């Protein structure tokens, strides 16, 4: 005796409508991501390079291509300065003294690196502040211009920045990668010295990258970062930055 199977259920019309709406939403998201142009490069124009703690300055930000969308902007050393970005102007407020090479960045796109010095208010009031009348040479540019870069140095620096846009590196790891690309030790070292990378920040990114693919103990993650070429201090900073 044959068993009769029940007739196949008909898909209700409302489910078809829901499926169509979901497809349209996904399509709209894809189109939106395509039309949203990401910046290829970011240029920061600083009016000066020396500041005091508590001082605020406006930095003009230019992106390429000009129609690129730049909604959020961060600064490489958040312990030294805070930033507010709006309509092409980055308002930077310095909160800690020191000297560092600062860069702005949006996701994986970085600006040019600029060496900034921030002095404490006590330093400026003790007579160490530059005074044009007392020190007429304070604003005089160096007499000996820096030598023109070689083609190898220029290309190595460009390649170093390309790598840093896509993955984190330690100082020594990036030199080794450039040497693997065929650059000399001198060219690779020049590029890494002048790429403007914050190695603490790179250690934090590398730590997060590892945690995204596998589990680590705190000490295990520190050892892995040291194996990648980070110093003990950089490795500890990176591990702490991701919550350990």
HUBELPE-V269163 format. One record per residue. PHI is phi in radians with two decimals (none if undefined). D_FIRST is the distance of its C-alpha to the first C-alpha in whole Angstrom. Layout:
BEGIN
phi:PHI d_first:D_FIRST
phi:PHI d_first:D_FIRST
END
This chain:
BEGIN
phi:none d_first:0
phi:-1.36 d_first:4
phi:-1.62 d_first:7
phi:-1.42 d_first:9
phi:-1.45 d_first:13
phi:-1.19 d_first:16
phi:-1.10 d_first:18
phi:-1.07 d_first:21
phi:-1.27 d_first:24
phi:-1.49 d_first:27
phi:-1.26 d_first:30
phi:-1.16 d_first:33
phi:-1.07 d_first:36
phi:-1.16 d_first:38
phi:-1.20 d_first:37
phi:-1.12 d_first:37
phi:-1.14 d_first:41
phi:-1.07 d_first:41
phi:-1.07 d_first:40
phi:-1.15 d_first:43
phi:-1.12 d_first:46
phi:-1.08 d_first:45
phi:-1.08 d_first:45
phi:-1.15 d_first:48
phi:-1.12 d_first:50
phi:-1.10 d_first:49
phi:-1.10 d_first:51
phi:-1.13 d_first:54
phi:-1.15 d_first:54
phi:-1.13 d_first:54
phi:-1.11 d_first:57
phi:-1.10 d_first:59
phi:-1.19 d_first:59
phi:-1.24 d_first:60
phi:-1.31 d_first:63
phi:-1.38 d_first:64
phi:-1.46 d_first:67
phi:-1.54 d_first:68
phi:-1.22 d_first:71
phi:-1.45 d_first:72
phi:-2.64 d_first:76
phi:-2.24 d_first:78
phi:-2.06 d_first:81
phi:-1.95 d_first:83
phi:-1.91 d_first:87
phi:-1.58 d_first:89
phi:-1.37 d_first:93
phi:-2.64 d_first:94
phi:-2.11 d_first:93
phi:-2.14 d_first:95
phi:-2.44 d_first:94
phi:-2.11 d_first:95
phi:-1.03 d_first:92
phi:1.66 d_first:91
phi:-1.35 d_first:92
phi:-2.11 d_first:90
phi:-2.40 d_first:89
phi:-1.78 d_first:87
phi:-1.97 d_first:86
phi:-1.35 d_first:85
phi:-1.94 d_first:81
phi:-2.13 d_first:81
phi:-1.98 d_first:77
phi:-2.30 d_first:76
phi:-1.21 d_first:75
phi:-1.15 d_first:76
phi:-1.61 d_first:73
phi:-1.23 d_first:71
phi:-1.66 d_first:70
phi:-2.32 d_first:72
phi:-1.60 d_first:71
phi:-2.13 d_first:72
phi:-2.51 d_first:74
phi:-2.17 d_first:75
phi:-2.07 d_first:78
phi:-1.18 d_first:78
phi:-2.10 d_first:80
phi:-1.35 d_first:79
phi:-1.37 d_first:82
phi:-1.57 d_first:84
phi:-2.61 d_first:84
phi:-1.87 d_first:81
phi:-2.39 d_first:80
phi:-2.20 d_first:79
phi:-1.98 d_first:78
phi:-2.77 d_first:78
phi:0.87 d_first:79
phi:1.43 d_first:80
phi:-2.15 d_first:82
phi:-1.76 d_first:82
phi:-1.58 d_first:84
phi:-1.87 d_first:85
phi:-2.02 d_first:86
phi:-1.54 d_first:88
phi:-2.15 d_first:87
phi:-2.59 d_first:88
phi:-1.31 d_first:91
phi:2.53 d_first:91
phi:-2.22 d_first:90
phi:-2.71 d_first:87
phi:-1.59 d_first:85
phi:-1.74 d_first:83
phi:-2.43 d_first:80
phi:-1.68 d_first:78
phi:-2.64 d_first:74
phi:-2.31 d_first:71
phi:0.98 d_first:68
phi:-1.91 d_first:69
phi:-1.94 d_first:72
phi:-1.99 d_first:75
phi:-1.51 d_first:79
phi:-1.11 d_first:82
phi:-1.60 d_first:84
phi:-2.31 d_first:87
phi:-1.41 d_first:89
phi:-2.06 d_first:90
phi:-2.03 d_first:92
phi:-2.10 d_first:92
phi:-1.79 d_first:95
phi:-1.32 d_first:96
phi:-1.13 d_first:98
phi:-1.12 d_first:101
phi:-1.11 d_first:101
phi:-1.27 d_first:102
phi:-1.57 d_first:104
phi:-1.64 d_first:106
phi:1.73 d_first:108
phi:-1.58 d_first:105
phi:-1.22 d_first:104
phi:-1.10 d_first:105
phi:-2.26 d_first:108
phi:-1.08 d_first:109
phi:-1.30 d_first:112
phi:-1.48 d_first:113
phi:-2.33 d_first:110
phi:-1.11 d_first:111
phi:-1.63 d_first:109
phi:-1.09 d_first:106
phi:-1.81 d_first:104
phi:-1.44 d_first:105
phi:-1.14 d_first:103
phi:-1.00 d_first:103
phi:-1.26 d_first:105
phi:-1.64 d_first:103
phi:-1.22 d_first:100
phi:-1.15 d_first:97
phi:-1.11 d_first:97
phi:-1.17 d_first:94
phi:-1.22 d_first:91
phi:-1.37 d_first:90
phi:-1.06 d_first:87
phi:-1.10 d_first:85
phi:-1.15 d_first:86
phi:-1.07 d_first:85
phi:-1.20 d_first:81
phi:-1.13 d_first:81
phi:-1.13 d_first:81
phi:-1.11 d_first:79
phi:-1.17 d_first:76
phi:-1.05 d_first:77
phi:-1.14 d_first:76
phi:-1.07 d_first:73
phi:-1.08 d_first:71
phi:-1.18 d_first:72
phi:-1.25 d_first:70
phi:-1.95 d_first:67
phi:-2.74 d_first:67
phi:-1.42 d_first:70
phi:-2.40 d_first:72
phi:-1.49 d_first:75
phi:-1.01 d_first:79
phi:-1.23 d_first:79
phi:-1.12 d_first:75
phi:-1.25 d_first:76
phi:-1.06 d_first:79
phi:-1.08 d_first:77
phi:-1.14 d_first:74
phi:-1.18 d_first:77
phi:-1.13 d_first:79
phi:-1.08 d_first:75
phi:-1.31 d_first:75
phi:1.89 d_first:79
phi:-1.38 d_first:81
phi:-1.23 d_first:84
phi:-1.05 d_first:85
phi:-1.14 d_first:87
phi:-1.16 d_first:85
phi:-1.14 d_first:82
phi:-1.15 d_first:85
phi:-1.03 d_first:86
phi:-1.07 d_first:83
phi:-1.23 d_first:81
phi:-1.17 d_first:85
phi:-2.03 d_first:85
phi:-1.41 d_first:81
phi:1.37 d_first:82
phi:-1.24 d_first:79
phi:-1.68 d_first:79
phi:-1.24 d_first:77
phi:-1.10 d_first:77
phi:-1.13 d_first:74
phi:-1.12 d_first:73
phi:-1.11 d_first:72
phi:-1.13 d_first:70
phi:-1.14 d_first:68
phi:-1.15 d_first:67
phi:-1.06 d_first:67
phi:-1.14 d_first:64
phi:-1.06 d_first:63
phi:-1.16 d_first:62
phi:-1.16 d_first:60
phi:-1.23 d_first:58
phi:-2.01 d_first:56
phi:-2.81 d_first:57
phi:-1.64 d_first:58
phi:-2.39 d_first:62
phi:-1.36 d_first:64
phi:-1.03 d_first:68
phi:-1.18 d_first:70
phi:-1.10 d_first:67
phi:-1.24 d_first:67
phi:-1.07 d_first:71
phi:-1.08 d_first:71
phi:-1.17 d_first:69
phi:-1.16 d_first:71
phi:-1.14 d_first:74
phi:-1.09 d_first:72
phi:-1.33 d_first:72
phi:1.92 d_first:75
phi:-1.32 d_first:76
phi:-1.30 d_first:79
phi:-1.02 d_first:78
phi:-1.13 d_first:79
phi:-1.14 d_first:77
phi:-1.12 d_first:74
phi:-1.13 d_first:75
phi:-1.10 d_first:75
phi:-1.08 d_first:72
phi:-1.17 d_first:70
phi:-1.16 d_first:72
phi:-1.15 d_first:71
phi:-1.73 d_first:67
phi:1.85 d_first:67
phi:-1.55 d_first:68
END
